[in-house]
């Protein structure tokens, strides 16, 4: 069986490499504070890819954001996240920071896992103004029209167990644009099975039912989607060796 994929999980940068390897899954581990970026950049894990991010709900991080520090950290990272906008803290400053992040990533392409709760339209407008190669909308809550607009902008969507019952959403996203996530630990209240990173069974079951696919076929599709995202950014050769081997086994669309 192919390893599972968790495209968005919150993992402390101090977690032992062995613990993550034993998950038997590809994990895109996000950070939310600038103080985590150096440690994330120093990590060397077989199946975990570390992102550098500034969460829009961390107002002190947004206020203190340094574009130059972010640029330096992006050069040492394969992933950006978690970044984005949130209705609770939406402001001129938060929008400016998000757009600065997009501008850097437009020059140094990286997959970007994006928070958009209550600010879906604002996120899409920012992406339209500053297109990037590999946006991933995490825990997307947009309506049908917004989802179509996101697809037109080249977005992928990482879905978690809390969204497993959202039939309208599942049917509106093509399989080649889907990833699975846990958003560990934040989705546990709505998906008790998401008790650790890589615990994606709930959303996998929903997608298998929707697509009429078995687990191997599902994971093959998801791995090809991951490969496409990193290929867009010309980063396939930079991925951890085990991830590269899995991608070679499943192929690239």
Backbone torsions as a table, in degrees:
resi	resn	phi	psi	omega
1	UNK	NA	137.2	176.6
2	UNK	-67.3	150.6	176.1
3	UNK	-63.5	151.9	173.5
4	UNK	-69.7	167.6	176.1
5	UNK	-126.1	126.5	172.3
6	UNK	-117.9	101.1	-172.1
7	UNK	-84.3	2.0	178.2
8	UNK	-164.2	104.3	176.9
9	UNK	-142.2	143.4	177.7
10	UNK	-91.2	116.0	-176.5
11	UNK	-129.3	132.3	176.7
12	UNK	-66.6	138.6	-178.5
13	UNK	-67.8	-10.9	178.6
14	UNK	-88.7	-5.8	-178.3
15	UNK	-62.7	138.0	-176.4
16	UNK	-65.7	142.3	177.4
17	UNK	-54.7	-41.1	-178.2
18	UNK	-60.2	-41.1	-179.8
19	UNK	-61.1	-41.1	-179.2
20	UNK	-72.2	-39.2	179.4
21	UNK	-62.3	-36.2	-178.0
22	UNK	-71.2	-10.3	174.3
23	UNK	-68.0	-20.0	-178.1
24	UNK	52.8	51.5	-178.6
25	UNK	-156.3	153.2	168.9
26	UNK	-81.5	121.6	-178.9
27	UNK	-119.3	127.0	169.9
28	UNK	-95.2	104.5	-173.3
29	UNK	-93.2	122.7	-176.6
30	UNK	-100.3	153.2	172.8
31	UNK	-119.2	165.8	-175.5
32	UNK	-130.1	-5.8	-175.0
33	UNK	-133.5	145.7	-178.8
34	UNK	-61.8	-29.4	-178.6
35	UNK	-67.3	-14.3	178.8
36	UNK	-88.4	-14.7	-169.8
37	UNK	-63.8	-42.0	-177.4
38	UNK	-63.4	-46.0	179.4
39	UNK	-65.0	-39.6	178.3
40	UNK	-61.7	-40.8	179.9
41	UNK	-68.2	-23.4	-179.5
42	UNK	-86.3	-12.8	-175.5
43	UNK	-68.5	144.0	173.3
44	UNK	-132.9	94.7	-176.1
45	UNK	-117.0	146.9	-176.7
46	UNK	-67.7	-37.0	-174.0
47	UNK	-137.0	21.3	176.8
48	UNK	-123.1	129.2	178.1
49	UNK	-111.9	125.0	-172.6
50	UNK	-96.8	135.1	176.8
51	UNK	-104.1	158.4	173.5
52	UNK	-114.6	128.1	-174.7
53	UNK	-147.1	169.6	172.5
54	UNK	-137.1	108.2	-173.1
55	UNK	-71.3	135.0	-177.0
56	UNK	-64.7	-18.5	177.1
57	UNK	-84.7	-8.8	176.0
58	UNK	-91.9	87.3	-171.2
59	UNK	-64.2	-35.1	178.4
60	UNK	-63.4	-37.9	178.3
61	UNK	-66.5	-40.9	178.3
62	UNK	-63.4	-45.1	-178.8
63	UNK	-64.8	-35.9	-177.0
64	UNK	-93.1	8.8	-175.2
65	UNK	-59.7	133.6	178.0
66	UNK	-116.9	117.1	-180.0
67	UNK	-62.6	-41.0	-178.4
68	UNK	-64.9	-41.2	177.7
69	UNK	-64.9	-38.7	178.3
70	UNK	-64.7	-44.5	178.7
71	UNK	-57.2	-44.3	179.6
72	UNK	-64.0	-38.9	-178.9
73	UNK	-72.9	-35.6	178.2
74	UNK	-60.1	-36.7	-179.0
75	UNK	-62.6	-21.5	-178.1
76	UNK	-105.1	6.6	-173.3
77	UNK	-126.2	156.0	177.6
78	UNK	-103.7	-2.5	-172.5
79	UNK	-149.1	145.5	173.2
80	UNK	-117.0	131.0	178.6
81	UNK	158.0	150.3	8.0
82	UNK	-95.5	133.1	176.8
83	UNK	-133.3	174.1	176.3
84	UNK	140.0	-152.2	-178.5
85	UNK	-135.6	153.6	178.6
86	UNK	-140.6	140.7	-177.6
87	UNK	-59.0	-29.6	-175.9
88	UNK	-69.9	-26.9	-175.8
89	UNK	-126.7	18.4	-177.1
90	UNK	-63.8	126.6	-177.5
91	UNK	-157.9	173.0	175.4
92	UNK	-60.4	-38.3	-179.0
93	UNK	-68.3	-45.6	-178.5
94	UNK	-64.2	-38.4	177.7
95	UNK	-66.0	-42.0	179.6
96	UNK	-62.8	-41.4	179.4
97	UNK	-64.1	-45.6	178.6
98	UNK	-59.3	-42.2	-179.6
99	UNK	-69.3	-33.4	173.9
100	UNK	-63.4	-41.9	178.1
101	UNK	-60.8	-46.3	179.6
102	UNK	-62.4	-37.8	179.4
103	UNK	-63.4	-40.7	178.1
104	UNK	-65.0	-44.7	-176.7
105	UNK	-71.0	-26.8	175.0
106	UNK	-64.1	-31.0	178.7
107	UNK	-88.1	-32.9	179.5
108	UNK	-124.3	86.9	-169.8
109	UNK	-60.5	131.0	175.6
110	UNK	-145.4	146.2	166.6
111	UNK	-59.3	141.0	-176.8
112	UNK	-128.2	118.6	178.3
113	UNK	-94.6	122.0	-161.3
114	UNK	-118.7	130.1	174.3
115	UNK	-88.7	136.5	-176.5
116	UNK	-144.8	20.4	-172.3
117	UNK	-58.1	116.2	179.2
118	UNK	73.7	0.6	-179.0
119	UNK	-131.4	33.3	-175.2
120	UNK	-57.7	-46.5	-180.0
121	UNK	-62.9	-39.7	179.7
122	UNK	-65.0	-39.6	177.9
123	UNK	-64.0	-44.4	-180.0
124	UNK	-64.2	-38.3	177.3
125	UNK	-63.9	-40.7	178.2
126	UNK	-63.9	-42.0	178.7
127	UNK	-66.5	-32.8	177.5
128	UNK	-69.4	-37.8	179.4
129	UNK	-71.6	-36.9	-177.8
130	UNK	-130.7	84.0	-177.6
131	UNK	-65.3	143.0	174.2
132	UNK	-128.3	165.8	-170.5
133	UNK	-78.6	-31.4	-171.0
134	UNK	-142.7	68.3	175.3
135	UNK	-78.5	137.2	176.4
136	UNK	-121.3	114.7	179.3
137	UNK	-86.4	110.9	-175.4
138	UNK	-89.6	136.0	-179.0
139	UNK	46.2	53.9	-175.6
140	UNK	-66.3	133.8	-179.5
141	UNK	-121.3	12.4	-177.8
142	UNK	-69.7	158.8	177.0
143	UNK	-78.5	-175.5	-175.6
144	UNK	-61.5	-46.2	-178.5
145	UNK	-65.2	-41.3	178.6
146	UNK	-67.0	-37.0	177.9
147	UNK	-63.6	-42.9	176.9
148	UNK	-61.8	-41.3	178.4
149	UNK	-63.0	-39.7	178.4
150	UNK	-64.4	-41.7	177.1
151	UNK	-60.6	-42.7	179.0
152	UNK	-62.8	-26.3	178.4
153	UNK	-85.9	1.2	177.1
154	UNK	86.2	22.1	-177.6
155	UNK	-80.3	147.6	161.4
156	UNK	-99.8	168.1	-176.9
157	UNK	-133.3	123.5	174.5
158	UNK	-100.1	121.2	-172.1
159	UNK	-111.7	143.0	-179.7
160	UNK	-120.9	177.9	-174.8
161	UNK	-61.3	-26.0	177.7
162	UNK	-67.1	-16.9	-179.2
163	UNK	-103.1	3.0	-172.7
164	UNK	-60.9	-28.6	-178.9
165	UNK	-92.9	3.7	-178.3
166	UNK	-87.0	82.5	-174.6
167	UNK	-61.5	-38.1	-178.8
168	UNK	-61.8	-40.5	179.0
169	UNK	-68.7	-47.1	-176.5
170	UNK	-61.4	-36.1	-177.9
171	UNK	-80.4	-14.3	-176.1
172	UNK	-92.8	-8.1	-178.0
173	UNK	-110.6	122.4	177.9
174	UNK	-61.7	145.0	-178.8
175	UNK	-55.3	-31.2	-177.9
176	UNK	-74.8	-1.0	178.6
177	UNK	-114.5	9.4	-174.5
178	UNK	-102.0	140.1	167.3
179	UNK	-128.3	160.4	174.7
180	UNK	-105.3	149.3	179.3
181	UNK	-147.1	167.2	169.5
182	UNK	-109.3	-29.8	-165.7
183	UNK	53.6	31.3	178.5
184	UNK	-52.9	137.7	-1.5
185	UNK	-93.9	11.5	-165.6
186	UNK	-79.1	-19.4	-179.5
187	UNK	-94.3	3.2	-173.6
188	UNK	-62.6	-31.9	-178.8
189	UNK	-64.9	-31.3	-178.8
190	UNK	-102.0	-12.9	175.3
191	UNK	-139.8	85.0	-176.1
192	UNK	-57.3	-22.8	179.4
193	UNK	-72.8	-16.0	179.7
194	UNK	-81.8	62.2	-172.1
195	UNK	-86.2	-5.6	178.0
196	UNK	-161.1	164.6	173.3
197	UNK	-55.1	146.1	178.3
198	UNK	81.0	-1.5	179.5
199	UNK	-83.9	75.2	-171.7
200	UNK	-104.8	18.2	-174.2
201	UNK	-57.4	-41.7	-175.4
202	UNK	-61.7	-47.3	-179.1
203	UNK	-74.8	-32.9	175.4
204	UNK	-60.8	-45.3	-179.8
205	UNK	-59.9	-42.0	-179.7
206	UNK	-65.0	-40.5	-179.4
207	UNK	-70.8	-38.3	177.2
208	UNK	-61.4	-41.7	178.2
209	UNK	-65.5	-42.5	-178.8
210	UNK	-66.0	-43.1	-174.9
211	UNK	-90.7	-8.8	-175.6
212	UNK	63.7	41.9	-174.9
213	UNK	-120.3	153.4	170.1
214	UNK	-83.7	173.2	-175.5
215	UNK	-65.4	-40.1	179.2
216	UNK	-63.0	-45.6	-179.9
217	UNK	-61.9	-42.1	177.4
218	UNK	-58.8	-52.1	-176.6
219	UNK	-66.9	-32.3	174.4
220	UNK	-59.5	-44.7	177.9
221	UNK	-61.6	-44.4	-178.3
222	UNK	-65.1	-40.4	178.1
223	UNK	-65.4	-37.1	177.1
224	UNK	-67.2	-33.7	176.5
225	UNK	-66.2	-43.1	176.1
226	UNK	-60.8	-44.0	179.8
227	UNK	-59.0	-41.1	-179.8
228	UNK	-63.1	-39.1	-179.4
229	UNK	-63.7	-48.4	-178.7
230	UNK	-74.6	-28.1	175.8
231	UNK	-65.6	-38.8	177.2
232	UNK	-55.4	-32.9	-177.0
233	UNK	-96.0	6.7	180.0
234	UNK	56.9	45.0	-175.8
235	UNK	-120.1	6.7	-176.5
236	UNK	-57.2	-39.5	-178.1
237	UNK	-73.4	-9.2	179.9
238	UNK	-97.0	-7.6	-177.7
239	UNK	-69.4	157.6	175.9
240	UNK	-55.2	146.5	-173.9
241	UNK	-53.8	-42.8	-178.3
242	UNK	-65.6	-37.1	176.5
243	UNK	-65.7	-41.5	177.0
244	UNK	-60.3	-43.7	-179.6
245	UNK	-62.4	-40.2	179.8
246	UNK	-66.4	-41.4	178.6
247	UNK	-64.0	-40.5	176.8
248	UNK	-62.2	-35.0	-179.0
249	UNK	-70.5	-39.4	-176.0
250	UNK	-89.0	-22.4	-179.7
251	UNK	89.9	169.4	-179.0
252	UNK	-123.6	136.6	178.4
253	UNK	-65.5	NA	NA
